[in-house]
Amino acid sequence: MREIFLAFRTRSQAMWFFEQAQSYRLPTKVINTPKEAMAGCGLAVKMLYRDLNRAKILLQRGDYSSLVGIFAYMADGSIKSLRS
């Protein structure tokens, strides 16, 4: 488990989280949400697993009511939910 992504129901909250993460110098990337996450908007924010705790701090500071969950890419190519 090296990379994770945070899936959001709305594009605006996905972009807002991305901008906030960038302002804290977290290496992030906006991606299309993998279909396995079953999220609505189609956008997610991808980052390294090592930055998960910092991402959780950002989530607590903001109102990200559209967060679907935090998911990890597994070695076998599957996706695992870390938080719903």
C-alpha positions as CSV (number, residue, x, y, z in Angstrom):
1,M,0.0,0.0,0.0
2,R,1.8,3.0,-1.3
3,E,-0.8,5.3,-2.7
4,I,-4.3,6.3,-1.5
5,F,-7.1,8.4,-2.9
6,L,-9.9,10.3,-1.2
7,A,-13.2,10.1,-3.1
8,F,-15.8,12.9,-3.0
9,R,-19.4,13.2,-4.1
10,T,-18.9,16.7,-5.4
11,R,-16.3,18.1,-7.8
12,S,-16.1,21.3,-5.9
13,Q,-15.1,19.6,-2.6
14,A,-12.6,17.4,-4.4
15,M,-11.0,20.5,-5.9
16,W,-11.1,22.4,-2.6
17,F,-9.4,19.6,-0.8
18,F,-6.8,19.4,-3.6
19,E,-6.1,23.1,-3.3
20,Q,-5.8,22.9,0.5
21,A,-3.4,20.0,0.3
22,Q,-1.3,21.8,-2.2
23,S,-1.1,24.9,0.1
24,Y,0.3,22.6,2.8
25,R,2.8,21.2,0.2
26,L,1.3,17.7,0.2
27,P,2.1,16.0,-3.1
28,T,-1.4,15.4,-4.6
29,K,-3.0,14.8,-7.9
30,V,-6.6,15.0,-9.1
31,I,-7.7,11.8,-10.8
32,N,-10.9,10.2,-12.1
33,T,-12.4,8.1,-9.3
34,P,-11.9,4.4,-9.9
35,K,-15.3,2.8,-10.5
36,E,-14.7,0.4,-7.5
37,A,-15.1,3.3,-5.1
38,M,-18.7,3.8,-6.3
39,A,-18.5,7.6,-5.9
40,G,-20.7,10.1,-7.7
41,C,-18.7,13.0,-9.1
42,G,-15.9,11.1,-10.8
43,L,-13.0,13.1,-9.1
44,A,-10.7,12.0,-6.4
45,V,-7.5,13.2,-4.9
46,K,-4.6,10.8,-5.0
47,M,-1.7,11.0,-2.6
48,L,1.0,8.9,-0.9
49,Y,0.0,6.7,2.0
50,R,2.7,8.3,4.2
51,D,0.7,11.6,4.1
52,L,-2.6,10.0,5.3
53,N,-2.3,11.6,8.8
54,R,-1.8,15.0,7.4
55,A,-4.7,14.5,5.1
56,K,-6.9,13.6,8.0
57,I,-6.0,16.8,9.7
58,L,-7.0,18.8,6.7
59,L,-10.3,16.9,6.6
60,Q,-11.0,17.8,10.2
61,R,-10.3,21.4,9.6
62,G,-12.6,21.7,6.7
63,D,-16.2,20.9,6.0
64,Y,-15.9,18.0,3.6
65,S,-19.4,16.6,3.9
66,S,-19.2,15.0,0.5
67,L,-16.2,12.7,1.4
68,V,-17.2,9.2,0.3
69,G,-14.1,7.6,1.8
70,I,-10.4,7.0,1.8
71,F,-9.2,4.1,-0.3
72,A,-5.8,2.4,-0.8
73,Y,-4.4,0.7,-3.9
74,M,-3.3,-2.8,-2.9
75,A,-0.4,-4.7,-4.4
76,D,-2.7,-7.1,-6.3
77,G,-4.4,-4.1,-8.1
78,S,-7.5,-4.1,-5.9
79,I,-8.8,-1.2,-3.9
80,K,-9.4,-1.3,-0.1
81,S,-11.5,1.1,1.9
82,L,-9.6,2.7,4.8
83,R,-12.4,4.9,6.0
84,S,-16.0,5.4,4.9
